[in-house]
């Protein structure tokens, strides 16, 4: 097969279709845990409150809700994925192995925000810094006048009792005004290794009696949250998260500057074709993932 404009155009159409179909069909989960924010600059700055605003009776002048005290900046970063097709394979019409590769590129491009959110969750207790200058998961988030509050629970395996304790702790968080924040955990996030325990907690009518007296007791947590099983969390098999995703602001921020775009360098006079006998297809995107309000998500293990 000669490398003609018509042959290249046909191949580009085929590969682009493969990419788009896989991109649109691949399931994602990041949108359940992150606020998706379009970006038009290199960086975005967010002004978070240390509580969720609420209506008040209007007595006297308006009270301004200060959102600038805790500013948080996210810088968009570039990402890419590039593959090369050997010119000899094109000329010999040996392209069967490349078409599935284009589908996989589409899937990977679609899953790109998931990977960033996975990293944010797993780094949230160390290098992942939140709006208060501390690691997102921390035992000493300062919110006055309540003192410090924790959204990390060590030595807390996923059991009905521990699930209930963490849920209660989250619903008891108070803001800078001393009033409850109104947190209502509604999403249990687990790796595949904890799916069985999670489904038993959220779906079973009867569970084992913690006291060991009866054969079983009524499961008061049935239907208390939705379940999100994340295969990308399998490298931390004992760790689970509980989140409130019902608010306009979610635990994570996915900042999108440029959606994934497939571009080709396939002309017969391109340097990669002429010197290296390679036809190149590449995906590029720009964005970042950061943290929203710490009290909307807890880490447990």
N, C-alpha and C positions, 0 to 999 in steps of 0.2 A: 504494500500500500504506500503510495507516494504521499509525502507531506505537502499536501496542497491546501489552500485556504478552505476549500469545501470540505475536505476530509477532517481538518482541524475543527471546523465549525460543527460538524456532525458529532465529533467526539466530545467537544465542549458542551453541546446540548445534552448528550447522554450523561456525562459526568455531573453536570449541574442538576439535572433531574434527580439523579441518585442522591446527591447531596441534599437537595431541598426536601425530598420525600422522607429521608431518614431524619432530617432536622425537625420536621413538623410532627413526625410520629413518635419520637423518643419521649418517654415519660420523664418528668422532672419533679423535684420536691422543694427546691429553694424558695419558690414563691409562697409556700405555706409558712415559712419562718422569717422571711425577709420582706421589708418594705422596698419595693422596686422604685428607684428614683432616677429619672432621666437626667443626664448631665450634658452641659454644653460648654464646659470649660475644663481646664486641666485639673482643677480641684473644686470641690464643693465644701462649704462650711455649714455645719448644722448647729442650731442653737437648741439644746434640749433643756427641758425643765426637769427638776428632780421630783416631780409629781405630775400626774395627769390632771389637767385643768378641769374645774367643775363650775357649774353655775352657782351664783350666790344671789341673795336678795339685794336689790339695788338700794342701798342706803348711803346717802352722801355721794361723793364723787366716785367714778369708776376706779377700780383697783387694777393696775397694770400687772399682767402676768409676765414676769421676767423670764425671757428665754435666752438671754445672752450670757448669763453667768457661766454656763457650761458649754462653751463652743467646742466643736469637734470637726476636724478637717480630714477629708478623704482625698487622696491623690489617685487619679486614674492611671493605670498601668497597662502597657501593651502586652498582648498575647498572640501567639501564632502557632499554626500547625501546617507543615509543608511536606508534600510528597512529590516524588519524581517518577516519571514514566520513561523507561529506556527507549530511545529512538528506534533501536532494532526491534523491540517488541511492537512498536507502532507499525513499522514497515512490514513486519511479518504478520500483522493482524492478531498478535498474541496478547489480547487485552482482557482476557477473562478474569484474571486475578486482580485487575485494577478497579473494575466496577464495584465489587464489594468494599474495596478500600475507600472509595469515594462515599459510600454509604456510611462507613465507620467514621469518616471525617465529619459528616453531617451529625452523627450521633454525638461525637465528642464535642463539637461546637455547641450543640444544644445543652449538653451536660456541663459545660464550662462554668456557669454560675453555681451549679451544685458542688463542684469541686472546691470553688472558692469558699462557699458557705461551710462545707465540711472542715476545711482548714481553719476557718474562723472559730467554729465550735471547739475543735480539738486544741487550738492554741489559746483559747479564751481564759485559761487559768495561768498562763505564763506570759507570752509576748503579746497577746491580743489585748490592747489597751482600750478601755471604754471612755465615755465622755467625762468621767470624774477623775481621770488620770491614773486609775488603778486597772489591774487586769479585770476583764469583763466578769469573770467568775472569781469572786474574792470574798473572804470572810469579814472584811472590814470596810464595806461601802459606807461613807459618812453621809447621813441624812439627818440634819438637826430638825427638831430637838430629840429625835428618837435615838441618837447615838449612832452606832454602826450596825449594819445589817449584812447578813451573809446570804449569798446565793450559790454556795458550794457546800455540798454535804458529803464528807468523807465517810468511809466505812458504812455505806448505806446501800447494800445490794437491793435489787428490785424485788420487793415482797409487798403484799398488800398493806402491811403495817407501815413499812417505810414510805410507800407511795402516799399513804394517808398523812404521814407526818410532814413530808415535804409539801404536799398540797396545802396543809393547814398553815405551815410557815409562810408560804407565798401569799396566801390570802390575808395574812396578818401583817404584811409589810405596811409601814406608815411613811408618809411623805414629810417634807420640810415643815409642814404646818401641824404635824402630829396626828393627822387624820388618816384613816386607812386609805390605801391607794386604789382599792377596788380591783385588785388582781384576782382573776378567776382562771386558773390553769385549765386549758382545754385541749392540750396536745401532748401526748407522751411519745418521745422520740427514742428509738432503741436501735441497736445493731441487730443483725439477723440472729445472733446467738441468744438474744433475750426476747425474741418474738413470742415464743410459747408462754413465758411468764406474763408478758404484757397482755396477751389476748385473754389469759385466764383472769387477770385483774379487771380488765375492762369489759369482758363479755360474759363471764360465768355468772350463773345465778347463785350457785353454792360454791364456797371455797373451803379449804381445810381450816379447821378450828385452830387458831394460833395457840390456844391454851391446851390443846390436845385432849379436851374433855369429850367433845362430841365428834361424830363422824364428819360433820360439816356445818357451816354456819352461813347465814345469808350474806351475800356479797354487797355491801353498801356502796361500793365504788363502781358497780356495773353501769356502763354508759356515761361515766363521769368525764371522759375525754375521748378524742379520736386518737387513733394509733398511726404513727408514721415510722415505718421500718426503713432504715437507710443502709443499703448494702455498703456504702462507702465508709461507714463507721465500724466495719468488721474488724479492723486492726486494734480496736479497743473493746473487746468483747464483753466486759463487765460494766461499762459506763452507760448511763442513761440520762436523759434530759426531760424536764417538764417545763412547758412553756404556756404562756397566755398569748394566743395568736388572734384574739378577737378584737384587738384595738386597731386604730388606724396606723399607729406606730407599732412595728413588730420587733422582736428581739434583735434581728440583724438588719443591715442595710445592704442592698445590692444596688450599686451605683453604675448605671450603664451609659458610657460615653459613645461607644460604637458597637453595634450588634455585629456578630460574626458575618464576614463577607468572603465569598470564594472568588479568587482572582487567578487567572492563568497567564503563564509566560510560555507560549507555544509556537511563536513565529519561527520560521526556518532560519531567520537571520539573527534571532536572539542569541546572546553569548552562551547561555546554557544549552541551547540546541546546537549551535555551530561548534563550540569548543568541547562541550562535555556530552554531547548527544543525549540530552535529557529534556523532556517536556515537563514543566513544573506547574503544579497547582498548589495554591496556598490559601489558608484561612487566616484572617487577622481580626482582632477585636480589641476594644479598650474598655476598662472598667475597674471596679474595686468593690470589695466587701468590707464592711465595718460593723460597728455595734450600735444598737439602739439603746433602749432602756434596760439596765441590768435586772431590774426587779421583774421583768417579763419572762425570764428564763433561769432555770437552776440546773446545775450539773451535779450528778450523783454517781457514786461508785463505791 
